[in-house]
Amino acid sequence: MWVTAVSSGRSPQSVQVGVGRCVLGRAPACDVVIEDPHVSQQHAQLDVTPEGAWLADLQSTNGTFVAGDRLQRREWLAVPSEFSVGETTVRLTVDEPTVLLGAPPAAASTSSPDAPPAPPASHDIGGAGPVAGGDVTIRGGRDAAGRDLKTGNDDQS
């Protein structure tokens, strides 16, 4: 599981964590160090399982929030999910996170923040169906249905 801390004015920091206890806070000894003055030395704890994580606040000064509500007792978080500590948003994901360099494009803002990302566009080359790996030139042959594939330059006869 990946834990990504996104603090205002700082680059996102991601840490891969395994099953077990994971402490988040400002202290250098924490498993996930969050450089936010509103985060306590030992602010919150994740008890990571293969299916998700239990989140607990460690009696922090400024609290831990899930969906805008202050955490009062341990809460189960499925993956993907997010919560906040201080002025930092913490995201839990299964796949390695990508670093966002800015706000998402305006067209992307119409989708729900909890919606899964759209699948990558497939490339349809000469009726051969989707091709893994992106730009591919097919020089000839037959597809799975037995159709002849175009050679890419039909004027060579």
DSSP file (Angstrom, degrees, kcal/mol; ACC not computed):
  #  RESIDUE AA STRUCTURE BP1 BP2  ACC     N-H-->O    O-->H-N    N-H-->O    O-->H-N    TCO  KAPPA ALPHA  PHI   PSI    X-CA   Y-CA   Z-CA
    1    1 A M              0   0    0      0, 0.0    16,-3.1     0, 0.0     2,-0.4   0.000 360.0 360.0 360.0 145.6    0.0    0.0    0.0
    2    2 A W  E     -AB  16  93A   0     91,-3.5    91,-2.3    14,-0.2     2,-0.5  -0.886 360.0-160.5-107.6 137.2    1.2    3.5   -0.7
    3    3 A V  E     -AB  15  92A   0     12,-2.8    12,-2.6    -2,-0.4     2,-0.5  -0.979  11.7-171.7-114.7 120.8    0.7    6.5    1.7
    4    4 A T  E     -AB  14  91A   0     87,-2.5    87,-2.9    -2,-0.5     2,-0.5  -0.966   8.3-158.4-119.1 123.9    1.0    9.9    0.0
    5    5 A A  E     -AB  13  90A   0      8,-2.9     8,-2.2    -2,-0.5     2,-0.6  -0.891   5.8-168.7-102.1 124.6    1.1   13.1    2.0
    6    6 A V  E     + B   0  89A   0     83,-3.0    83,-2.3    -2,-0.5     2,-0.3  -0.932  10.8 177.1-117.5 107.1    0.1   16.2    0.1
    7    7 A S  E >   - B   0  88A   0     -2,-0.6     3,-1.9    81,-0.2    81,-0.2  -0.851  38.9 -95.7-110.6 145.3    0.9   19.5    2.1
    8    8 A S  T 3  S+     0   0    0     79,-0.7     3,-0.1    -2,-0.3    79,-0.1  -0.336 108.8  10.0 -58.6 131.2    0.4   23.0    0.8
    9    9 A G  T 3  S+     0   0    0      1,-0.2     2,-0.3    -2,-0.0    -1,-0.3   0.493 113.3  92.5  79.6   3.0    3.5   24.4   -0.7
   10   10 A R  S <  S-     0   0    0     -3,-1.9    -1,-0.2     3,-0.0    -3,-0.2  -0.911  81.4-103.2-127.6 155.2    5.4   21.1   -0.7
   11   11 A S        -     0   0    0     -2,-0.3    -4,-0.2     1,-0.1    -6,-0.1  -0.507  50.1 -96.3 -71.0 144.0    5.9   18.3   -3.2
   12   12 A P        -     0   0    0      0, 0.0     2,-0.5     0, 0.0    -6,-0.2  -0.340  38.0-150.3 -59.2 141.6    3.8   15.2   -2.5
   13   13 A Q  E     -A    5   0A   0     -8,-2.2    -8,-2.9    -3,-0.1     2,-0.4  -0.976  10.9-166.1-119.2 127.8    5.7   12.6   -0.6
   14   14 A S  E     -A    4   0A   0     -2,-0.5     2,-0.4   -10,-0.2   -10,-0.2  -0.921   6.6-176.5-118.1 139.8    4.9    8.9   -1.1
   15   15 A V  E     -A    3   0A   0    -12,-2.6   -12,-2.8    -2,-0.4     2,-0.5  -1.000  22.0-135.5-133.2 132.5    6.0    5.9    1.1
   16   16 A Q  E     -A    2   0A   0     -2,-0.4     2,-0.3   -14,-0.2   -14,-0.2  -0.778  28.5-170.4 -87.1 128.5    5.2    2.3    0.4
   17   17 A V        -     0   0    0    -16,-3.1     2,-0.1    -2,-0.5     3,-0.1  -0.901   9.0-146.2-121.2 149.2    4.2    0.5    3.6
   18   18 A G        -     0   0    0     -2,-0.3    30,-0.3     1,-0.2     2,-0.1  -0.365  45.6 -58.1-100.2-176.8    3.6   -3.1    4.3
   19   19 A V  S    S+     0   0    0     -2,-0.1     2,-0.3    28,-0.1    30,-0.2  -0.399  99.9  48.0 -63.1 136.1    1.2   -4.9    6.6
   20   20 A G  E    S-F   48   0B   0     28,-1.8    28,-2.9    -2,-0.1     2,-0.2  -0.845  96.9 -17.7 129.4-165.7    1.5   -3.8   10.2
   21   21 A R  E     -F   47   0B   0     -2,-0.3     2,-0.4    26,-0.2    26,-0.2  -0.547  49.5-177.6 -82.0 139.1    1.7   -0.6   12.2
   22   22 A C  E     -F   46   0B   0     24,-2.4    24,-3.2    -2,-0.2     2,-0.4  -0.960  10.0-157.3-139.1 116.9    2.6    2.7   10.5
   23   23 A V  E     -F   45   0B   0     -2,-0.4     9,-2.1    22,-0.2     8,-1.0  -0.816   5.1-160.0-100.3 133.7    2.9    5.9   12.5
   24   24 A L  E     +Fg  44  32B   0     20,-3.0    20,-1.9    -2,-0.4    19,-1.9  -0.915  36.5  99.3-111.4 137.3    2.4    9.3   10.8
   25   25 A G  E    S- g   0  33B   0      7,-2.0     9,-2.4    -2,-0.4    16,-0.2  -0.980  77.3 -79.2 172.2-174.9    3.8   12.5   12.3
   26   26 A R  S    S+     0   0    0     14,-1.9    15,-0.2    -2,-0.3    16,-0.1   0.702  87.4 106.4 -83.3 -21.4    6.5   15.2   12.4
   27   27 A A  S >  S-     0   0    0     14,-2.0     3,-2.0    13,-0.2    -2,-0.1  -0.335  74.9-130.3 -63.3 136.6    9.0   13.2   14.5
   28   28 A P  T 3  S+     0   0    0      0, 0.0    -1,-0.1     0, 0.0     5,-0.1   0.742 106.2  62.6 -58.8 -22.7   11.9   11.8   12.4
   29   29 A A  T 3  S+     0   0    0      3,-0.1    -6,-0.1     2,-0.0    -2,-0.1   0.549  80.8 108.8 -81.2  -6.7   11.3    8.3   13.9
   30   30 A C  S <  S-     0   0    0     -3,-2.0     3,-0.3    11,-0.1    -6,-0.2  -0.314  75.9-127.7 -68.8 154.0    7.8    8.1   12.4
   31   31 A D  S    S+     0   0    0     -8,-1.0     2,-0.5     1,-0.3    -7,-0.2   0.867 105.7  30.2 -68.5 -37.2    7.2    5.7    9.5
   32   32 A V  E    S-g   24   0B   0     -9,-2.1    -7,-2.0     2,-0.0     2,-0.5  -0.954  83.1-155.2-124.3 109.5    5.7    8.6    7.5
   33   33 A V  E     -g   25   0B   0     -2,-0.5     2,-0.6    -3,-0.3    -7,-0.2  -0.742   7.6-164.7 -88.9 125.6    7.2   11.9    8.3
   34   34 A I        -     0   0    0     -9,-2.4     2,-1.6    -2,-0.5     5,-0.1  -0.946  12.4-150.0-116.0 116.5    4.9   14.9    7.5
   35   35 A E        +     0   0    0     -2,-0.6    -9,-0.1     3,-0.1    -2,-0.0  -0.614  53.6 122.2 -87.3  81.3    6.5   18.3    7.5
   36   36 A D    >   -     0   0    0     -2,-1.6     3,-2.2     3,-0.1    -2,-0.1  -0.969  58.8-143.3-142.8 121.1    3.4   20.3    8.6
   37   37 A P  T 3  S+     0   0    0      0, 0.0    49,-0.1     0, 0.0    -1,-0.1   0.681 102.0  59.4 -62.9 -15.0    3.6   22.5   11.7
   38   38 A H  T 3  S+     0   0    0     47,-0.1     2,-0.4     2,-0.1    24,-0.3   0.370  88.3  91.0 -92.7   4.3   -0.1   21.6   12.5
   39   39 A V  S <  S-     0   0    0     -3,-2.2    -3,-0.1    46,-0.1   -14,-0.1  -0.850  78.1-124.8-101.1 134.7    0.8   17.9   12.7
   40   40 A S    >   -     0   0    0     -2,-0.4   -14,-1.9    23,-0.1     3,-0.6  -0.243  28.4-103.4 -72.1 164.9    1.8   16.4   16.1
   41   41 A Q  T 3  S+     0   0    0      1,-0.3   -14,-2.0   -16,-0.2     2,-0.5   0.927 121.8  15.5 -55.3 -48.2    5.1   14.6   16.6
   42   42 A Q  T 3  S+     0   0    0    -17,-0.2    -1,-0.3    16,-0.1   -17,-0.2  -0.896  85.6 160.3-125.4  98.7    3.2   11.3   16.6
   43   43 A H    <   -     0   0    0    -19,-1.9    15,-3.0    -3,-0.6    17,-0.5   0.922  53.3  -2.2 -92.8 -50.7   -0.2   12.3   15.1
   44   44 A A  E     -FH  24  57B   0    -20,-1.9   -20,-3.0    13,-0.3     2,-0.4  -0.936  55.1-141.3-144.8 162.7   -2.0    9.2   13.7
   45   45 A Q  E     -FH  23  56B   0     11,-2.9    11,-2.4    -2,-0.3     2,-0.5  -0.993   4.7-158.7-132.6 135.7   -1.5    5.5   13.3
   46   46 A L  E     -FH  22  55B   0    -24,-3.2   -24,-2.4    -2,-0.4     2,-0.8  -0.944   5.5-158.3-107.7 131.8   -2.4    3.1   10.5
   47   47 A D  E     -FH  21  54B   0      7,-2.6     7,-2.0    -2,-0.5     2,-0.3  -0.896  26.9-151.9-106.5  98.7   -2.8   -0.6   11.1
   48   48 A V  E     +FH  20  53B   0    -28,-2.9   -28,-1.8    -2,-0.8     5,-0.2  -0.517  21.3 173.5 -83.6 133.5   -2.3   -1.9    7.6
   49   49 A T        -     0   0    0      3,-3.3     3,-0.5    -2,-0.3    -2,-0.0  -0.770  49.5 -99.4-122.5 171.6   -3.9   -5.1    6.3
   50   50 A P  S    S+     0   0    0      0, 0.0     3,-0.1     0, 0.0    -2,-0.0   0.759 123.7  45.8 -63.5 -22.2   -4.0   -6.5    2.8
   51   51 A E  S    S-     0   0    0      1,-0.2    28,-0.7    27,-0.0     2,-0.3   0.629 128.7 -61.3 -95.9 -15.7   -7.5   -5.2    2.4
   52   52 A G  E     - I   0  78B   0     -3,-0.5    -3,-3.3    26,-0.2     2,-0.3  -0.947  60.9 -79.0 165.0-149.6   -7.1   -1.7    3.8
   53   53 A A  E     -HI  48  77B   0     24,-2.3    24,-3.0    -2,-0.3     2,-0.5  -0.999  17.7-128.6-152.1 147.1   -6.2    0.0    7.1
   54   54 A W  E     -HI  47  76B   0     -7,-2.0    -7,-2.6    -2,-0.3     2,-0.4  -0.847  30.5-153.0 -90.5 131.0   -7.5    0.9   10.5
   55   55 A L  E     +HI  46  75B   0     20,-3.0    20,-2.3    -2,-0.5     2,-0.4  -0.909  16.7 176.0-109.7 132.4   -6.9    4.6   11.2
   56   56 A A  E     -H   45   0B   0    -11,-2.4   -11,-2.9    -2,-0.4     2,-0.4  -0.997  27.7-129.1-134.6 141.0   -6.5    5.9   14.8
   57   57 A D  E     -H   44   0B   0     -2,-0.4     2,-0.5   -13,-0.2   -13,-0.3  -0.711  15.2-143.6 -83.3 137.8   -5.7    9.4   16.1
   58   58 A L        -     0   0    0    -15,-3.0   -16,-0.1    -2,-0.4   -14,-0.1  -0.322  60.1 -79.4 -99.9  50.6   -2.8    9.4   18.6
   59   59 A Q  S    S-     0   0    0     -2,-0.5   -15,-0.1     1,-0.1    -1,-0.1   0.889  74.0-177.9  55.6  44.1   -4.3   12.1   20.9
   60   60 A S        -     0   0    0    -17,-0.5    -1,-0.1     1,-0.1     4,-0.1  -0.284  34.0-124.5 -70.6 158.2   -3.0   14.8   18.4
   61   61 A T  S    S+     0   0    0      1,-0.2    -1,-0.1     2,-0.1   -22,-0.1   0.917 107.5  31.1 -68.5 -44.9   -3.5   18.5   19.2
   62   62 A N  S    S-     0   0    0    -24,-0.3    -1,-0.2     1,-0.2   -23,-0.1   0.430 107.9-128.4-101.2  -0.3   -5.3   19.3   15.9
   63   63 A G        -     0   0    0     22,-0.1    23,-0.9   -20,-0.1     2,-0.4   0.093  12.0 -92.3  83.5 167.5   -7.0   16.0   15.2
   64   64 A T  E     -C   85   0A   0      7,-0.3     7,-3.6    21,-0.2     2,-0.4  -0.979  38.9-155.7-122.1 134.8   -7.4   13.6   12.4
   65   65 A F  E     -CD  84  70A   0     19,-2.8    19,-2.7    -2,-0.4     2,-0.5  -0.942  14.2-171.1-124.3 134.4  -10.3   14.0    9.9
   66   66 A V  E >  S- D   0  69A   0      3,-2.5     3,-2.0    -2,-0.4    17,-0.1  -0.990  84.6 -13.9-120.7 122.2  -12.1   11.5    7.6
   67   67 A A  T 3  S-     0   0    0     -2,-0.5    -1,-0.1    15,-0.4     3,-0.1   0.842 130.2 -55.1  54.0  36.4  -14.6   13.1    5.2
   68   68 A G  T 3  S+     0   0    0      1,-0.2     2,-0.4    16,-0.0    -1,-0.3   0.353 114.7 115.3  84.1  -6.4  -14.4   16.3    7.2
   69   69 A D  E <  S-D   66   0A   0     -3,-2.0    -3,-2.5     1,-0.0    -1,-0.2  -0.830  71.6-114.9-102.4 134.1  -15.4   14.6   10.5
   70   70 A R  E     -D   65   0A   0     -2,-0.4     2,-0.3    -5,-0.2    -5,-0.2  -0.459  35.3-114.2 -66.4 131.1  -12.9   14.5   13.4
   71   71 A L        +     0   0    0     -7,-3.6    -7,-0.3    -2,-0.2    -1,-0.1  -0.514  38.0 173.0 -70.0 124.2  -11.9   11.0   14.2
   72   72 A Q        +     0   0    0     -2,-0.3     2,-0.3     1,-0.3    -1,-0.2   0.676  67.5   2.4-104.1 -26.0  -13.2    9.9   17.6
   73   73 A R  S    S-     0   0    0    -18,-0.1    -1,-0.3     1,-0.0   -18,-0.1  -0.926 102.6 -54.5-150.6 171.7  -12.2    6.2   17.5
   74   74 A R        -     0   0    0     -2,-0.3     2,-0.4    -3,-0.1   -18,-0.2  -0.191  55.9-163.7 -51.9 140.7  -10.5    3.8   15.2
   75   75 A E  E     -I   55   0B   0    -20,-2.3   -20,-3.0    -4,-0.0     2,-0.3  -0.995  17.9-122.8-134.6 139.9  -12.0    3.8   11.7
   76   76 A W  E     -I   54   0B   0     -2,-0.4     2,-0.5   -22,-0.2   -22,-0.2  -0.624  24.8-165.1 -79.0 132.2  -11.7    1.3    8.8
   77   77 A L  E     -I   53   0B   0    -24,-3.0   -24,-2.3    -2,-0.3     2,-0.1  -0.977   5.6-153.5-120.2 119.3  -10.4    2.8    5.6
   78   78 A A  E     -I   52   0B   0     -2,-0.5   -26,-0.2   -26,-0.2    14,-0.1  -0.440  41.2 -75.4 -78.0 164.3  -10.8    0.8    2.3
   79   79 A V  S    S+     0   0    0    -28,-0.7    14,-0.1    -2,-0.1     2,-0.1  -0.934 113.5  39.4-110.8 130.3   -8.2    1.5   -0.4
   80   80 A P  S    S+     0   0    0      0, 0.0     2,-0.3     0, 0.0    13,-0.2   0.475  89.7 119.1 -85.3 152.7   -8.2    4.0   -2.1
   81   81 A S  E     - E   0  92A   0     11,-1.5    11,-3.2    -2,-0.1     2,-0.3  -0.957  41.0-144.0-161.4 175.1   -9.2    6.6    0.5
   82   82 A E  E     + E   0  91A   0     -2,-0.3   -15,-0.4     9,-0.2     2,-0.3  -0.986  12.6 176.3-148.5 159.7   -7.9    9.7    2.1
   83   83 A F  E     - E   0  90A   0      7,-2.2     7,-3.6    -2,-0.3     2,-0.4  -0.912  24.4-119.4-149.9 172.7   -7.9   11.6    5.4
   84   84 A S  E     -CE  65  89A   0    -19,-2.7   -19,-2.8    -2,-0.3     2,-0.4  -0.957  17.4-176.2-128.8 145.7   -6.4   14.8    6.7
   85   85 A V  E >  S-CE  64  88A   0      3,-2.3     3,-2.5    -2,-0.4   -21,-0.2  -0.998  71.7 -34.2-132.1 129.6   -3.9   15.6    9.5
   86   86 A G  T 3  S-     0   0    0    -23,-0.9   -47,-0.1    -2,-0.4   -21,-0.1  -0.386 125.9 -30.5  56.6-129.7   -3.1   19.2   10.2
   87   87 A E  T 3  S+     0   0    0     -2,-0.1   -79,-0.7    -3,-0.1     2,-0.4  -0.028 119.3 102.5-105.9  28.5   -3.2   21.0    6.8
   88   88 A T  E <   -BE   7  85A   0     -3,-2.5    -3,-2.3   -81,-0.2     2,-0.5  -0.925  61.4-145.4-117.8 135.3   -2.1   17.8    5.0
   89   89 A T  E     -BE   6  84A   0    -83,-2.3   -83,-3.0    -2,-0.4     2,-0.5  -0.861  15.1-157.9 -96.2 131.8   -4.2   15.4    3.0
   90   90 A V  E     -BE   5  83A   0     -7,-3.6    -7,-2.2    -2,-0.5     2,-0.4  -0.950   6.3-163.0-113.7 126.0   -3.0   11.7    3.2
   91   91 A R  E     -BE   4  82A   0    -87,-2.9   -87,-2.5    -2,-0.5     2,-0.5  -0.892   7.0-154.5-111.4 138.0   -4.0    9.3    0.4
   92   92 A L  E     +BE   3  81A   0    -11,-3.2   -11,-1.5    -2,-0.4     2,-0.3  -0.953  25.5 164.5-108.8 125.2   -4.0    5.6    0.6
   93   93 A T  E     -B    2   0A   0    -91,-2.3   -91,-3.5    -2,-0.5   -14,-0.0  -0.943  39.2-143.8-137.2 158.9   -3.6    3.8   -2.7
   94   94 A V  S    S+     0   0    0     -2,-0.3     2,-0.2   -93,-0.2    -1,-0.1   0.882  86.3  59.0 -85.7 -45.9   -2.7    0.3   -3.9
   95   95 A D  S    S-     0   0    0      1,-0.1   -93,-0.1   -93,-0.1    -2,-0.0  -0.478 104.9 -85.6 -85.2 155.2   -0.7    1.3   -7.0
   96   96 A E        -     0   0    0     -2,-0.2    -1,-0.1     1,-0.1    -2,-0.1  -0.377  54.6-118.8 -57.1 128.6    2.3    3.5   -7.0
   97   97 A P        -     0   0    0      0, 0.0     2,-0.4     0, 0.0    -1,-0.1  -0.304  16.0-131.8 -72.3 155.1    1.1    7.1   -7.0
   98   98 A T        -     0   0    0     -2,-0.0     2,-0.5     0, 0.0     0, 0.0  -0.842  25.2-115.7-101.7 146.2    1.8    9.6   -9.8
   99   99 A V        -     0   0    0     -2,-0.4     2,-0.5     2,-0.0   -88,-0.0  -0.699  23.0-146.3 -84.7 125.5    3.0   13.0   -8.8
  100  100 A L        -     0   0    0     -2,-0.5     3,-0.1     1,-0.1    -1,-0.0  -0.805   9.1-166.6 -91.2 128.0    0.7   15.8   -9.8
  101  101 A L        -     0   0    0     -2,-0.5     2,-0.3     2,-0.1    -1,-0.1   0.512  69.5 -15.2 -91.5  -5.7    2.5   19.0  -10.7
  102  102 A G  S    S-     0   0    0      3,-0.0    -1,-0.0     0, 0.0     0, 0.0  -0.929  97.6 -41.0-170.2-168.9   -0.6   21.1  -10.6
  103  103 A A        -     0   0    0     -2,-0.3     3,-0.1     1,-0.1    -2,-0.1  -0.378  68.7 -97.7 -70.0 151.9   -4.4   21.1  -10.6
  104  104 A P        -     0   0    0      0, 0.0    -1,-0.1     0, 0.0     5,-0.1  -0.313  52.4 -84.5 -65.6 156.0   -6.1   18.5  -12.8
  105  105 A P    >>  -     0   0    0      0, 0.0     3,-1.0     0, 0.0     4,-0.8  -0.199  41.0-109.1 -58.3 154.3   -7.4   19.8  -16.2
  106  106 A A  G >4 S+     0   0    0      1,-0.3     3,-0.8     2,-0.2     4,-0.3   0.848 117.9  57.6 -56.1 -38.1  -10.8   21.5  -16.1
  107  107 A A  G >4 S+     0   0    0      1,-0.2     3,-0.9     2,-0.2    -1,-0.3   0.834 103.3  54.1 -63.5 -32.0  -12.4   18.5  -18.0
  108  108 A A  G X4 S+     0   0    0     -3,-1.0     3,-1.4     1,-0.2    -1,-0.2   0.710  91.3  74.6 -75.5 -19.3  -11.3   16.1  -15.3
  109  109 A S  G << S+     0   0    0     -3,-0.8    -1,-0.2    -4,-0.8    -2,-0.2   0.622  80.9  71.4 -72.6 -10.4  -12.9   18.2  -12.5
  110  110 A T  G <  S+     0   0    0     -3,-0.9    -1,-0.3    -4,-0.3     2,-0.2   0.685  85.0  82.0 -77.4 -16.8  -16.4   16.9  -13.5
  111  111 A S  S <  S-     0   0    0     -3,-1.4    -3,-0.0    -4,-0.2     0, 0.0  -0.516  94.3 -95.7 -87.0 158.1  -15.7   13.4  -12.2
  112  112 A S    >   -     0   0    0     -2,-0.2     3,-1.5     1,-0.1    -1,-0.1  -0.448  26.2-128.6 -68.2 140.5  -16.1   12.5   -8.6
  113  113 A P  T 3  S+     0   0    0      0, 0.0    -1,-0.1     0, 0.0    -2,-0.0   0.731 111.3  52.2 -64.3 -19.0  -12.8   12.6   -6.6
  114  114 A D  T 3  S+     0   0    0      2,-0.1    -2,-0.0     3,-0.0    -3,-0.0   0.509  85.6 109.3 -92.4  -4.7  -13.5    9.0   -5.5
  115  115 A A  S <  S-     0   0    0     -3,-1.5     3,-0.1     1,-0.1    -4,-0.0  -0.444  78.1-108.3 -71.5 143.3  -14.1    7.7   -9.0
  116  116 A P        -     0   0    0      0, 0.0    -1,-0.1     0, 0.0    -4,-0.1  -0.347  44.9 -91.0 -67.1 153.3  -11.4    5.4  -10.3
  117  117 A P        -     0   0    0      0, 0.0    -3,-0.0     0, 0.0     0, 0.0  -0.284  47.9 -97.9 -63.7 150.7   -9.2    6.9  -13.0
  118  118 A A        -     0   0    0      1,-0.1     3,-0.1    -3,-0.1    -3,-0.0  -0.409  44.8-103.5 -66.2 144.0  -10.3    6.4  -16.6
  119  119 A P        -     0   0    0      0, 0.0    -1,-0.1     0, 0.0     3,-0.1  -0.331  47.1 -90.2 -65.4 152.9   -8.6    3.4  -18.3
  120  120 A P        -     0   0    0      0, 0.0     2,-0.1     0, 0.0     0, 0.0  -0.298  49.4 -97.0 -63.1 148.8   -5.8    4.4  -20.8
  121  121 A A        -     0   0    0     -3,-0.1     2,-0.3     1,-0.1    13,-0.1  -0.420  38.3-134.6 -66.2 137.8   -7.0    4.9  -24.3
  122  122 A S        -     0   0    0     -2,-0.1     2,-0.6    -3,-0.1    10,-0.1  -0.663  10.9-129.3 -92.5 153.7   -6.4    1.9  -26.5
  123  123 A H        -     0   0    0      8,-0.4     2,-0.7    -2,-0.3     8,-0.6  -0.903  14.6-156.6-104.4 122.3   -5.0    2.2  -30.0
  124  124 A D  B     -J  130   0C   0     -2,-0.6     2,-0.7     6,-0.2    -2,-0.0  -0.879  12.8-173.2-102.2 112.4   -6.9    0.5  -32.8
  125  125 A I    >   -     0   0    0      4,-0.9     3,-2.0    -2,-0.7    25,-0.0  -0.906  66.5 -31.2-112.5 110.7   -4.6   -0.2  -35.7
  126  126 A G  T 3  S-     0   0    0     -2,-0.7    24,-0.2     1,-0.3    -1,-0.2   0.797 116.0 -58.3  57.4  32.4   -6.1   -1.5  -38.8
  127  127 A G  T 3  S+     0   0    0      1,-0.1    -1,-0.3    22,-0.1    20,-0.1   0.604 107.1 123.9  76.1   9.9   -9.0   -3.3  -37.0
  128  128 A A    <   -     0   0    0     -3,-2.0    16,-0.2     1,-0.3    -2,-0.1   0.568  69.4-125.9 -81.9  -7.5   -6.5   -5.4  -35.0
  129  129 A G        -     0   0    0     14,-0.1    -4,-0.9     2,-0.1    -1,-0.3  -0.372  55.5 -13.5  91.5-175.1   -7.9   -4.2  -31.7
  130  130 A P  B     -J  124   0C   0      0, 0.0     2,-0.5     0, 0.0    -6,-0.2  -0.289  60.6-152.6 -65.3 144.6   -6.1   -2.6  -28.8
  131  131 A V    >   -     0   0    0     -8,-0.6     3,-1.0     3,-0.1    -8,-0.4  -0.978  11.0-133.6-120.8 123.6   -2.4   -2.7  -28.7
  132  132 A A  T 3  S+     0   0    0     -2,-0.5   -10,-0.0     1,-0.2     0, 0.0  -0.506  86.5  36.2 -72.2 141.2   -0.4   -2.7  -25.5
  133  133 A G  T 3  S-     0   0    0     -2,-0.2     2,-0.4     3,-0.0    -1,-0.2   0.371 101.8-112.4 100.7  -5.0    2.5   -0.3  -25.4
  134  134 A G  S <  S+     0   0    0     -3,-1.0     2,-0.4   -13,-0.1   -11,-0.1  -0.675  86.7  43.6  91.4-129.5    1.1    2.6  -27.4
  135  135 A D        +     0   0    0     -2,-0.4     2,-0.4     2,-0.0    -3,-0.0  -0.422  66.8 161.4 -68.6 116.2    2.6    3.5  -30.8
  136  136 A V        -     0   0    0     -2,-0.4     2,-0.5     2,-0.0    -2,-0.0  -0.998  29.8-146.8-136.3 136.8    3.1    0.4  -32.9
  137  137 A T        -     0   0    0     -2,-0.4     2,-0.6   -12,-0.0    14,-0.0  -0.927  11.9-154.9-105.2 126.4    3.6    0.0  -36.6
  138  138 A I        -     0   0    0     -2,-0.5     3,-0.1     1,-0.1    -2,-0.0  -0.886   9.5-173.2-101.9 124.8    2.2   -3.2  -38.1
  139  139 A R        -     0   0    0     -2,-0.6     2,-0.3     1,-0.3    -1,-0.1   0.593  58.8 -55.7 -94.0 -12.8    3.9   -4.3  -41.3
  140  140 A G  S    S+     0   0    0     10,-0.1    -1,-0.3    12,-0.0     2,-0.3  -0.930  75.4 104.9 159.3 179.9    1.6   -7.2  -42.2
  141  141 A G        -     0   0    0      8,-0.4     8,-2.9    -2,-0.3     2,-0.3  -0.741  63.2 -65.7 116.3-164.2    0.2  -10.5  -41.0
  142  142 A R  B     -K  148   0D   0     -2,-0.3     6,-0.2     6,-0.2     2,-0.1  -0.954  36.1-131.5-129.7 147.3   -3.2  -11.6  -39.7
  143  143 A D    >   -     0   0    0      4,-2.0     3,-1.8    -2,-0.3   -15,-0.1  -0.208  45.5 -84.2 -84.8-175.0   -5.2  -10.7  -36.6
  144  144 A A  T 3  S+     0   0    0      1,-0.3    -1,-0.1   -16,-0.2   -16,-0.1   0.747 130.0  54.7 -64.5 -23.7   -6.9  -13.2  -34.2
  145  145 A A  T 3  S-     0   0    0      2,-0.1    -1,-0.3   -17,-0.0   -17,-0.0   0.434 120.0-108.4 -89.2   0.6  -10.0  -13.3  -36.5
  146  146 A G    <   +     0   0    0     -3,-1.8     2,-0.2     1,-0.3    -2,-0.1   0.563  69.8 144.9  86.6   8.9   -7.8  -14.2  -39.5
  147  147 A R        -     0   0    0    -20,-0.1    -4,-2.0     1,-0.1    -1,-0.3  -0.561  55.7-108.3 -81.0 145.1   -8.2  -10.8  -41.3
  148  148 A D  B     -K  142   0D   0     -2,-0.2     2,-0.3    -6,-0.2    -6,-0.2  -0.515  32.7-135.7 -68.4 136.4   -5.3   -9.5  -43.3
  149  149 A L        -     0   0    0     -8,-2.9    -8,-0.4    -2,-0.2   -23,-0.1  -0.717  22.7-106.5 -93.2 146.0   -3.6   -6.5  -41.6
  150  150 A K        -     0   0    0     -2,-0.3   -10,-0.1   -24,-0.2    -1,-0.1  -0.337  18.2-135.5 -68.5 152.6   -2.7   -3.4  -43.5
  151  151 A T        -     0   0    0    -11,-0.0    -1,-0.1     1,-0.0    -2,-0.0   0.509  37.0-115.7 -90.1  -4.0    1.0   -2.9  -44.2
  152  152 A G  S    S+     0   0    0    -15,-0.0     2,-0.3   -26,-0.0   -13,-0.1   0.119 104.6  59.1  92.1 -22.7    1.0    0.8  -43.4
  153  153 A N    >   +     0   0    0    -14,-0.1     3,-1.2     3,-0.1   -14,-0.0  -0.741  60.4 175.7-140.2  88.8    1.9    1.8  -46.9
  154  154 A D  T 3   +     0   0    0     -2,-0.3    -1,-0.1     1,-0.3    -2,-0.0   0.612  69.2  72.9 -73.6 -13.3   -0.8    0.5  -49.3
  155  155 A D  T 3  S+     0   0    0      1,-0.1     2,-1.1     2,-0.1    -1,-0.3   0.460  71.4  94.9 -84.4   2.8    0.7    2.1  -52.4
  156  156 A Q    <         0   0    0     -3,-1.2    -1,-0.1     1,-0.2    -3,-0.1  -0.772 360.0 360.0 -92.6  96.6    3.6   -0.4  -52.6
  157  157 A S              0   0    0     -2,-1.1    -1,-0.2     0, 0.0    -2,-0.1   0.381 360.0 360.0-120.2 360.0    2.3   -3.0  -55.1
